[in-house]
Amino acid sequence: MTTRIPGVLLAGGLARRMGGGDKPMRTIGGRTILDRVIARLAPQCDGLILNANGDPARFAAFGLPVVADGVADFPGPLAGILAALDWVAANRPDVKLILSAAADCPFLPRDLVSRLRGALEAENAELAVAASDGQSHPVIGLWSVNLREELRHALVVEGIRKIDRWTARYRLATVTWSVEPLDPFFNANTVDDIAEAERLAALDGR
């Protein structure tokens, strides 16, 4: 299986629980969450793109291609994943798989891609997702470019928005990470989460 796996950082949320704005642009320990996500995933991926709607110029400092949702009125991560699959199909025809990750998860594991890819191959699965502490994190996973038209149909024709409703149709590998000393899939959704992230950053050593 190809090792050319680019990553898409899903930053489409509206951060309503934080009063609006871009959650990944909040800072932890003097660094934006997005900067931390990029630093963690760049060594694991063959390039990164950012899925975000609105003015892409606000992310210009990060130097990543910014891809907006291509399906109107379907907010949510599946639309972002489809946008990334379409972008890869048009710009990286050599690519068979992409990694998706939430852009508000500052402590992603350093072995995320390798373990997901290993499980995909070992289980002859079509998709692979991450899990921790008994909970699946379907927004963080590996996706086959070959499934993009099926995903488009699910979004546009069937109106499916929940990721796990769609992944249930396929052979799915689930890989579980330890939550010690911290849950690598902790995400910053609220102002209180930012305070907790400051504490976890010390445990994470970065």
VEXLUM-594104 format. One record per residue: residue number from 1; residue in one letter; z, y, x of N, C-alpha, C, O in turn. Coordinates in steps of 0.001 Angstrom, whole numbers. Layout:
N
> kolpa, rolum, nz, ny, nx, caz, cay, cax, cz, cy, cx, oz, oy, ox
> NUM, a, Z, Y, X, Z, Y, X, Z, Y, X, Z, Y, X
...
END
This chain:
206
> kolpa, rolum, nz, ny, nx, caz, cay, cax, cz, cy, cx, oz, oy, ox
> 1, m, 0, -1200, 847, 0, 0, 0, 0, 1249, 881, 641, 1287, 1931
> 2, t, -712, 2241, 445, -831, 3460, 1238, 535, 4093, 1507, 1448, 4032, 683
> 3, t, 640, 4697, 2676, 1862, 5446, 2990, 1653, 6936, 2739, 2560, 7738, 2962
> 4, r, 454, 7310, 2276, 186, 8723, 1976, 766, 9054, 597, 100, 8899, -426
> 5, i, 1996, 9504, 595, 2675, 9801, -660, 3125, 11260, -637, 4164, 11573, -57
> 6, p, 2365, 12148, -1254, 2830, 13530, -1380, 3937, 13615, -2421, 4140, 12692, -3210
> 7, g, 4637, 14720, -2411, 5716, 14922, -3362, 5472, 16142, -4223, 4912, 17137, -3764
> 8, v, 5897, 16062, -5482, 5874, 17230, -6368, 7308, 17589, -6711, 8096, 16736, -7117
> 9, l, 7633, 18851, -6546, 8952, 19369, -6874, 8853, 20027, -8247, 8122, 21001, -8424
> 10, l, 9582, 19499, -9203, 9485, 19953, -10590, 10451, 21108, -10809, 11669, 20927, -10813
> 11, a, 9891, 22291, -10988, 10703, 23508, -11122, 10377, 24237, -12412, 10419, 25466, -12465
> 12, g, 10053, 23483, -13447, 9608, 24117, -14680, 10707, 24540, -15634, 10426, 25187, -16643
> 13, g, 11977, 24184, -15335, 13069, 24492, -16255, 13332, 25977, -16372, 13016, 26752, -15468
> 14, l, 13913, 26366, -17492, 14180, 27780, -17753, 15611, 28195, -17438, 15971, 29363, -17587
> 15, a, 16430, 27234, -17000, 17802, 27542, -16580, 18584, 28311, -17636, 19297, 29263, -17320
> 16, r, 18448, 27898, -18879, 19144, 28618, -19956, 20658, 28585, -19770, 21350, 29540, -20123
> 17, r, 21176, 27483, -19213, 22622, 27385, -19035, 23126, 28257, -17892, 24332, 28402, -17694
> 18, m, 22189, 28838, -17141, 22574, 29772, -16085, 22183, 31195, -16447, 22306, 32102, -15624
> 19, g, 21718, 31394, -17657, 21324, 32728, -18059, 19874, 33046, -17764, 19477, 34212, -17760
> 20, g, 19077, 32012, -17515, 17660, 32213, -17247, 17344, 32266, -15765, 18237, 32182, -14922
> 21, g, 16063, 32405, -15460, 15640, 32446, -14068, 15304, 31054, -13550, 15316, 30077, -14298
> 22, d, 15007, 30981, -12262, 14621, 29728, -11631, 15841, 29094, -10972, 16394, 29635, -10015
> 23, k, 16254, 27940, -11494, 17409, 27261, -10911, 17226, 26992, -9417, 18165, 27198, -8649
> 24, p, 16035, 26534, -8975, 15893, 26213, -7553, 16056, 27414, -6618, 16218, 27240, -5410
> 25, m, 16014, 28633, -7171, 16163, 29819, -6331, 17621, 30243, -6176, 17916, 31178, -5432
> 26, r, 18542, 29559, -6875, 19968, 29823, -6661, 20348, 29363, -5261, 19721, 28460, -4708
> 27, t, 21364, 29976, -4697, 21734, 29662, -3320, 23006, 28827, -3254, 23920, 28975, -4064
> 28, i, 23029, 27955, -2273, 24195, 27137, -1926, 24389, 27267, -431, 23506, 26915, 351
> 29, g, 25534, 27768, -38, 25793, 27916, 1392, 24764, 28778, 2099, 24412, 28525, 3251
> 30, g, 24284, 29802, 1400, 23344, 30734, 2018, 21899, 30277, 2031, 21039, 30980, 2562
> 31, r, 21610, 29116, 1461, 20230, 28613, 1395, 19885, 28327, -53, 20735, 27865, -815
> 32, t, 18646, 28598, -441, 18260, 28284, -1807, 18248, 26767, -2006, 18042, 25993, -1071
> 33, i, 18474, 26378, -3252, 18394, 24952, -3566, 17009, 24423, -3222, 16878, 23322, -2688
> 34, l, 15971, 25204, -3526, 14609, 24759, -3239, 14399, 24547, -1750, 13738, 23588, -1351
> 35, d, 14950, 25422, -925, 14841, 25252, 515, 15484, 23935, 957, 14962, 23243, 1831
> 36, r, 16613, 23600, 350, 17295, 22354, 678, 16477, 21138, 240, 16404, 20142, 959
> 37, v, 15868, 21225, -934, 15039, 20124, -1422, 13831, 19918, -503, 13493, 18787, -153
> 38, i, 13196, 21007, -123, 12035, 20913, 770, 12433, 20292, 2108, 11728, 19430, 2633
> 39, a, 13560, 20733, 2653, 14010, 20206, 3943, 14287, 18708, 3864, 14056, 17979, 4829
> 40, r, 14779, 18253, 2721, 15088, 16836, 2580, 13830, 15989, 2367, 13753, 14868, 2871
> 41, l, 12852, 16506, 1634, 11690, 15697, 1273, 10497, 15836, 2222, 9703, 14906, 2355
> 42, a, 10368, 16976, 2872, 9197, 17185, 3734, 9022, 16073, 4771, 7892, 15633, 4982
> 43, p, 10088, 15595, 5429, 9898, 14514, 6408, 9495, 13184, 5778, 8990, 12298, 6467
> 44, q, 9717, 13042, 4474, 9438, 11768, 3810, 8077, 11729, 3135, 7553, 10650, 2858
> 45, c, 7497, 12897, 2867, 6280, 12988, 2059, 5100, 13477, 2877, 5262, 14170, 3881
> 46, d, 3922, 13107, 2435, 2679, 13578, 3046, 2238, 14849, 2324, 1227, 14873, 1622
> 47, g, 3034, 15910, 2520, 2770, 17182, 1872, 3558, 17317, 587, 3904, 16321, -49
> 48, l, 3844, 18564, 204, 4584, 18858, -1009, 3837, 19880, -1841, 3163, 20757, -1302
> 49, i, 3955, 19766, -3163, 3460, 20792, -4069, 4600, 21138, -5031, 5546, 20369, -5198
> 50, l, 4489, 22283, -5641, 5530, 22764, -6543, 4939, 22898, -7931, 3920, 23566, -8110
> 51, n, 5559, 22277, -8909, 5153, 22457, -10304, 6026, 23537, -10921, 7236, 23365, -11063
> 52, a, 5406, 24649, -11286, 6135, 25753, -11913, 5161, 26548, -12758, 3979, 26663, -12435
> 53, n, 5681, 27095, -13852, 4869, 27924, -14731, 5220, 29397, -14505, 6248, 29714, -13908
> 54, g, 4360, 30283, -14986, 4590, 31699, -14750, 3944, 32150, -13451, 3068, 31472, -12914
> 55, d, 4377, 33288, -12954, 3782, 33894, -11769, 4095, 33069, -10524, 5259, 32978, -10134
> 56, p, 3089, 32464, -9890, 3370, 31644, -8706, 3803, 32461, -7496, 4325, 31899, -6533
> 57, a, 3598, 33772, -7525, 3908, 34603, -6366, 5393, 34569, -6021, 5768, 34822, -4876
> 58, r, 6242, 34258, -7001, 7674, 34262, -6721, 8080, 33140, -5772, 9182, 33154, -5223
> 59, f, 7193, 32176, -5581, 7465, 31078, -4652, 6644, 31183, -3367, 6619, 30246, -2569
> 60, a, 5980, 32307, -3166, 5050, 32438, -2042, 5718, 32179, -690, 5091, 31644, 225
> 61, a, 6983, 32557, -571, 7666, 32427, 720, 7792, 30977, 1175, 8002, 30721, 2360
> 62, f, 7667, 30033, 257, 7845, 28633, 628, 6557, 27988, 1140, 6597, 26901, 1716
> 63, g, 5428, 28643, 935, 4173, 28159, 1497, 3646, 26869, 889, 2927, 26124, 1554
> 64, l, 3991, 26596, -359, 3537, 25375, -1020, 2516, 25699, -2105, 2601, 26758, -2727
> 65, p, 1545, 24803, -2347, 693, 24978, -3516, 1548, 24955, -4778, 2426, 24105, -4920
> 66, v, 1295, 25886, -5693, 2028, 25946, -6949, 1073, 25542, -8073, 22, 26156, -8256
> 67, v, 1446, 24511, -8817, 599, 23947, -9859, 1311, 24100, -11192, 2429, 23613, -11362
> 68, a, 671, 24772, -12134, 1251, 24953, -13466, 909, 23762, -14359, -26, 23011, -14083
> 69, d, 1683, 23603, -15432, 1375, 22571, -16419, -34, 22789, -16953, -439, 23920, -17223
> 70, g, -774, 21700, -17103, -2131, 21799, -17631, -2220, 21515, -19115, -3266, 21738, -19725
> 71, v, -1142, 21026, -19709, -1096, 20705, -21129, -227, 21749, -21819, 954, 21890, -21502
> 72, a, -806, 22468, -22749, -79, 23554, -23404, 994, 23008, -24351, 841, 21944, -24951
> 73, d, 2080, 23770, -24464, 3128, 23499, -25452, 3811, 22150, -25264, 4343, 21581, -26217
> 74, f, 3795, 21643, -24044, 4521, 20410, -23760, 5476, 20653, -22592, 5297, 20079, -21518
> 75, p, 6472, 21483, -22790, 7414, 21720, -21701, 8171, 20443, -21371, 8441, 19614, -22240
> 76, g, 8503, 20310, -20110, 9244, 19126, -19700, 8619, 18456, -18504, 7494, 18773, -18118
> 77, p, 9346, 17534, -17920, 8912, 16953, -16649, 7647, 16112, -16730, 6901, 16044, -15752
> 78, l, 7379, 15465, -17867, 6145, 14672, -17928, 4910, 15548, -17766, 3935, 15140, -17135
> 79, a, 4947, 16752, -18335, 3815, 17672, -18172, 3668, 18077, -16712, 2550, 18214, -16215
> 80, g, 4786, 18269, -16026, 4728, 18606, -14605, 4202, 17462, -13769, 3424, 17671, -12839
> 81, i, 4624, 16248, -14096, 4123, 15082, -13373, 2623, 14925, -13585, 1892, 14630, -12639
> 82, l, 2156, 15119, -14820, 720, 15033, -15091, -35, 16108, -14316, -1095, 15829, -13755
> 83, a, 489, 17328, -14275, -169, 18394, -13521, -298, 18019, -12054, -1322, 18289, -11425
> 84, a, 743, 17393, -11508, 696, 16972, -10109, -308, 15846, -9895, -1032, 15840, -8899
> 85, l, -355, 14898, -10821, -1334, 13809, -10707, -2754, 14356, -10756, -3618, 13915, -9999
> 86, d, -2998, 15318, -11647, -4329, 15930, -11729, -4662, 16672, -10441, -5786, 16587, -9948
> 87, w, -3686, 17402, -9892, -3924, 18150, -8657, -4250, 17203, -7505, -5159, 17463, -6717
> 88, v, -3511, 16120, -7415, -3738, 15148, -6345, -5103, 14482, -6507, -5822, 14289, -5526
> 89, a, -5462, 14131, -7746, -6769, 13498, -7972, -7911, 14407, -7534, -8923, 13936, -7016
> 90, a, -7745, 15711, -7744, -8795, 16671, -7392, -8797, 17024, -5911, -9858, 17252, -5329
> 91, n, -7613, 17071, -5295, -7504, 17593, -3933, -7204, 16550, -2863, -7453, 16778, -1680
> 92, r, -6669, 15408, -3282, -6292, 14361, -2332, -6767, 13004, -2858, -5947, 12175, -3254
> 93, p, -8082, 12771, -2865, -8585, 11533, -3461, -8135, 10269, -2729, -8286, 9163, -3249
> 94, d, -7585, 10427, -1527, -7073, 9266, -793, -5729, 8789, -1314, -5295, 7685, -986
> 95, v, -5069, 9600, -2116, -3695, 9335, -2531, -3666, 8423, -3763, -4405, 8636, -4725
> 96, k, -2802, 7406, -3716, -2625, 6480, -4839, -1315, 6704, -5569, -1211, 6401, -6757
> 97, l, -303, 7233, -4872, 1021, 7424, -5446, 1523, 8816, -5129, 1184, 9385, -4091
> 98, i, 2336, 9369, -6027, 3060, 10596, -5711, 4543, 10385, -6022, 4918, 9587, -6881
> 99, l, 5354, 11122, -5302, 6783, 11174, -5594, 7061, 12399, -6440, 6540, 13479, -6160
> 100, s, 7877, 12246, -7472, 8360, 13418, -8199, 9852, 13566, -7956, 10572, 12576, -7824
> 101, a, 10306, 14806, -7898, 11737, 15075, -7735, 12073, 16389, -8408, 11262, 17315, -8428
> 102, a, 13266, 16463, -8955, 13723, 17714, -9546, 14022, 18713, -8440, 14673, 18385, -7449
> 103, a, 13545, 19920, -8620, 13713, 20947, -7585, 15102, 21564, -7601, 15376, 22494, -6843
> 104, d, 15996, 21047, -8471, 17368, 21559, -8486, 18367, 20497, -8023, 19553, 20573, -8343
> 105, c, 17880, 19504, -7267, 18742, 18454, -6699, 18840, 18663, -5187, 17968, 18199, -4452
> 106, p, 19871, 19345, -4708, 19903, 19745, -3299, 20303, 18654, -2319, 20229, 18871, -1110
> 107, f, 20729, 17478, -2803, 21263, 16471, -1889, 20486, 15158, -1940, 21072, 14089, -1768
> 108, l, 19196, 15223, -2172, 18377, 14022, -2310, 18488, 13116, -1079, 18630, 13603, 43
> 109, p, 18422, 11784, -1294, 18602, 10868, -159, 17456, 10939, 842, 16302, 11189, 493
> 110, r, 17818, 10711, 2089, 16810, 10748, 3162, 15903, 9521, 3154, 14856, 9517, 3801
> 111, d, 16303, 8481, 2424, 15487, 7262, 2340, 14878, 7099, 953, 14574, 5983, 532
> 112, l, 14703, 8199, 252, 14217, 8141, -1130, 12850, 7480, -1220, 12671, 6528, -1980
> 113, v, 11890, 7971, -456, 10522, 7456, -560, 10445, 6017, -75, 9809, 5180, -716
> 114, s, 11082, 5724, 1042, 10964, 4377, 1606, 11569, 3320, 694, 11007, 2235, 548
> 115, r, 12708, 3625, 77, 13331, 2629, -797, 12564, 2474, -2106, 12415, 1358, -2606
> 116, l, 12080, 3572, -2663, 11289, 3465, -3893, 9994, 2694, -3636, 9606, 1836, -4429
> 117, r, 9337, 3004, -2533, 8083, 2295, -2221, 8352, 818, -1961, 7585, -43, -2392
> 118, g, 9447, 524, -1253, 9784, -876, -978, 10018, -1662, -2253, 9574, -2804, -2371
> 119, a, 10719, -1055, -3218, 10981, -1732, -4489, 9702, -1906, -5299, 9497, -2934, -5945
> 120, l, 8847, -891, -5254, 7576, -970, -5978, 6773, -2168, -5491, 6213, -2921, -6288
> 121, e, 6724, -2333, -4176, 5957, -3431, -3595, 6646, -4770, -3845, 5996, -5735, -4246
> 122, a, 7957, -4835, -3612, 8676, -6098, -3731, 8649, -6643, -5149, 8588, -7856, -5349
> 123, e, 8695, -5756, -6132, 8749, -6175, -7533, 7386, -6134, -8205, 7275, -6388, -9405
> 124, n, 6337, -5814, -7431, 4991, -5694, -7994, 5002, -4796, -9224, 4393, -5103, -10249
> 125, a, 5712, -3677, -9093, 5877, -2754, -10212, 4766, -1707, -10211, 4053, -1530, -9223
> 126, e, 4640, -1027, -11329, 3663, 54, -11451, 4297, 1422, -11235, 3625, 2377, -10844
> 127, l, 5605, 1506, -11495, 6356, 2751, -11325, 7708, 2397, -10730, 8174, 1265, -10856
> 128, a, 8335, 3373, -10080, 9677, 3170, -9536, 10489, 4433, -9768, 9986, 5541, -9584
> 129, v, 11757, 4266, -10176, 12622, 5416, -10412, 13953, 5201, -9717, 14329, 4079, -9377
> 130, a, 14658, 6309, -9514, 15954, 6287, -8855, 17072, 6159, -9878, 16897, 6485, -11052
> 131, a, 18231, 5679, -9415, 19414, 5570, -10260, 20659, 5731, -9400, 20622, 5518, -8188
> 132, s, 21754, 6107, -10037, 23058, 6168, -9381, 24137, 6147, -10444, 23956, 6661, -11548
> 133, d, 25257, 5549, -10097, 26433, 5569, -10977, 26101, 5078, -12383, 26581, 5635, -13371
> 134, g, 25282, 4041, -12468, 24937, 3463, -13753, 23956, 4260, -14590, 23730, 3939, -15756
> 135, q, 23371, 5294, -14008, 22454, 6161, -14759, 21102, 6239, -14056, 21019, 6471, -12850
> 136, s, 20055, 6041, -14836, 18704, 6194, -14295, 18336, 7674, -14228, 18766, 8476, -15057
> 137, h, 17531, 8016, -13221, 17048, 9389, -13058, 15516, 9357, -13080, 14883, 9464, -12030
> 138, p, 14918, 9211, -14262, 13476, 8970, -14324, 12620, 10124, -13834, 11433, 9930, -13570
> 139, v, 13187, 11324, -13704, 12403, 12440, -13181, 12181, 12290, -11675, 11336, 12971, -11095
> 140, i, 12946, 11390, -11048, 12830, 11164, -9610, 12242, 9779, -9413, 12931, 8773, -9584
> 141, g, 10953, 9727, -9049, 10320, 8420, -8945, 8936, 8476, -8327, 8451, 9530, -7917
> 142, l, 8321, 7312, -8276, 6949, 7165, -7779, 6019, 6909, -8957, 6329, 6136, -9863
> 143, w, 4873, 7576, -8918, 3918, 7530, -10024, 2531, 7196, -9494, 2109, 7720, -8463
> 144, s, 1830, 6330, -10197, 480, 5944, -9813, -535, 6940, -10364, -524, 7261, -11552
> 145, v, -1400, 7416, -9495, -2446, 8338, -9924, -3357, 7669, -10953, -3939, 8342, -11803
> 146, n, -3477, 6347, -10874, -4337, 5625, -11812, -3850, 5695, -13258, -4612, 5411, -14182
> 147, l, -2602, 6066, -13455, -2049, 6107, -14808, -2141, 7489, -15451, -1617, 7702, -16545
> 148, r, -2803, 8425, -14778, -2738, 9808, -15271, -3419, 9974, -16634, -2944, 10759, -17455
> 149, e, -4504, 9266, -16894, -5151, 9423, -18202, -4302, 8798, -19312, -4292, 9285, -20442
> 150, e, -3598, 7727, -18985, -2688, 7144, -19969, -1524, 8096, -20246, -1062, 8206, -21381
> 151, l, -1063, 8768, -19225, 1, 9753, -19413, -506, 10931, -20244, 205, 11430, -21116
> 152, r, -1726, 11372, -19977, -2292, 12480, -20750, -2381, 12109, -22239, -2077, 12920, -23113
> 153, h, -2798, 10887, -22500, -2899, 10432, -23886, -1515, 10417, -24530, -1355, 10834, -25678
> 154, a, -533, 9943, -23800, 832, 9885, -24336, 1347, 11284, -24673, 2003, 11478, -25696
> 155, l, 1051, 12243, -23822, 1507, 13612, -24046, 745, 14296, -25171, 1344, 14855, -26090
> 156, v, -582, 14247, -25090, -1420, 15048, -25982, -1573, 14400, -27359, -1470, 15074, -28384
> 157, v, -1816, 13105, -27373, -2110, 12425, -28631, -841, 11906, -29303, -670, 12037, -30515
> 158, e, 41, 11317, -28504, 1234, 10688, -29079, 2446, 11613, -29138, 3411, 11332, -29848
> 159, g, 2396, 12709, -28398, 3506, 13643, -28422, 4763, 13148, -27724, 5863, 13605, -28035
> 160, i, 4618, 12234, -26799, 5774, 11705, -26074, 6238, 12714, -25028, 5424, 13232, -24263
> 161, r, 7528, 12992, -24991, 8082, 13926, -24017, 9144, 13289, -23131, 9326, 13697, -21984
> 162, k, 9840, 12299, -23656, 10893, 11665, -22862, 10276, 10700, -21842, 9477, 9830, -22188
> 163, i, 10667, 10878, -20591, 10076, 10066, -19523, 10330, 8584, -19756, 9420, 7770, -19598
> 164, d, 11565, 8220, -20134, 11861, 6793, -20239, 11122, 6117, -21387, 10939, 4900, -21367
> 165, r, 10696, 6882, -22384, 9851, 6287, -23432, 8505, 5870, -22864, 7933, 4855, -23261
> 166, w, 8008, 6670, -21926, 6709, 6355, -21338, 6828, 5253, -20287, 6015, 4330, -20258
> 167, t, 7834, 5349, -19431, 7967, 4344, -18372, 8255, 2964, -18937, 7977, 1962, -18278
> 168, a, 8812, 2888, -20152, 9128, 1588, -20754, 7880, 748, -20992, 7985, -455, -21231
> 169, r, 6717, 1355, -20931, 5468, 629, -21164, 4979, -114, -19924, 4046, -914, -20004
> 170, y, 5599, 146, -18791, 5078, -351, -17528, 6114, -1186, -16782, 7306, -1145, -17084
> 171, r, 5630, -1940, -15802, 6547, -2659, -14915, 7265, -1618, -14057, 6651, -915, -13255
> 172, l, 8576, -1540, -14248, 9357, -460, -13646, 10390, -1023, -12687, 11183, -1891, -13050
> 173, a, 10373, -524, -11463, 11411, -851, -10482, 12445, 270, -10480, 12094, 1450, -10458
> 174, t, 13713, -104, -10502, 14799, 874, -10466, 15623, 646, -9205, 16085, -466, -8949
> 175, v, 15803, 1695, -8426, 16532, 1603, -7161, 17803, 2439, -7280, 17757, 3614, -7645
> 176, t, 18946, 1811, -6965, 20241, 2466, -7127, 20802, 2915, -5783, 20794, 2170, -4803
> 177, w, 21284, 4145, -5765, 21953, 4705, -4586, 23450, 4828, -4839, 23890, 5002, -5975
> 178, s, 24220, 4734, -3766, 25661, 4922, -3832, 25994, 6378, -4136, 25222, 7278, -3807
> 179, v, 27144, 6605, -4765, 27606, 7968, -5034, 28729, 8376, -4071, 29426, 9365, -4298
> 180, e, 28890, 7605, -3003, 29854, 7978, -1965, 29124, 8405, -710, 28199, 7709, -293
> 181, p, 29492, 9520, -81, 30571, 10433, -471, 30200, 11395, -1605, 31054, 12126, -2106
> 182, l, 28914, 11393, -2009, 28492, 12241, -3124, 27281, 11613, -3786, 26574, 10803, -3187
> 183, d, 27057, 12000, -5026, 25884, 11521, -5753, 24662, 12272, -5242, 24580, 13488, -5412
> 184, p, 23703, 11575, -4615, 22544, 12283, -4054, 21652, 12918, -5110, 20766, 13707, -4783
> 185, f, 21881, 12576, -6378, 21052, 13128, -7451, 21805, 14170, -8281, 21398, 14513, -9391
> 186, f, 22897, 14659, -7727, 23600, 15793, -8345, 22612, 16933, -8550, 21874, 17300, -7635
> 187, n, 22604, 17493, -9764, 21716, 18638, -9977, 22508, 19815, -10525, 23484, 19651, -11257
> 188, a, 22065, 20986, -10155, 22780, 22221, -10468, 22233, 22809, -11758, 21208, 23491, -11755
> 189, n, 22929, 22539, -12867, 22476, 23003, -14171, 23230, 24223, -14669, 22690, 25010, -15446
> 190, t, 24469, 24387, -14234, 25303, 25466, -14748, 25897, 26262, -13597, 25798, 25868, -12435
> 191, v, 26505, 27370, -13934, 27180, 28179, -12918, 28291, 27365, -12257, 28485, 27455, -11045
> 192, d, 29023, 26571, -13044, 30070, 25719, -12472, 29495, 24695, -11507, 30129, 24354, -10508
> 193, d, 28290, 24200, -11803, 27652, 23245, -10895, 27371, 23865, -9536, 27454, 23182, -8515
> 194, i, 27041, 25141, -9513, 26793, 25809, -8237, 28064, 25811, -7396, 28015, 25574, -6189
> 195, a, 29199, 26077, -8033, 30465, 26047, -7302, 30748, 24646, -6764, 31193, 24492, -5627
> 196, e, 30492, 23635, -7577, 30681, 22252, -7125, 29716, 21920, -5992, 30083, 21212, -5055
> 197, a, 28500, 22420, -6071, 27501, 22158, -5022, 27953, 22741, -3685, 27689, 22156, -2634
> 198, e, 28627, 23878, -3716, 29138, 24450, -2469, 30119, 23481, -1811, 30105, 23314, -591
> 199, r, 30965, 22844, -2615, 31920, 21872, -2072, 31180, 20630, -1549, 31497, 20121, -473
> 200, l, 30204, 20153, -2310, 29475, 18956, -1900, 28636, 19196, -654, 28431, 18279, 141
> 201, a, 28148, 20421, -476, 27334, 20718, 705, 28106, 20454, 1988, 27529, 20033, 2990
> 202, a, 29424, 20702, 1958, 30248, 20425, 3139, 30309, 18921, 3400, 30276, 18489, 4552
> 203, l, 30397, 18124, 2336, 30414, 16674, 2498, 29064, 16157, 2993, 28985, 15183, 3743
> 204, d, 28015, 16834, 2555, 26659, 16401, 2891, 26289, 16764, 4322, 25353, 16197, 4887
> 205, g, 27011, 17695, 4903, 26781, 18053, 6297, 25549, 18880, 6532, 24907, 18762, 7576
> 206, r, 25203, 19730, 5559, 24043, 20599, 5765, 24204, 21879, 4986, 23328, 22743, 5030
END
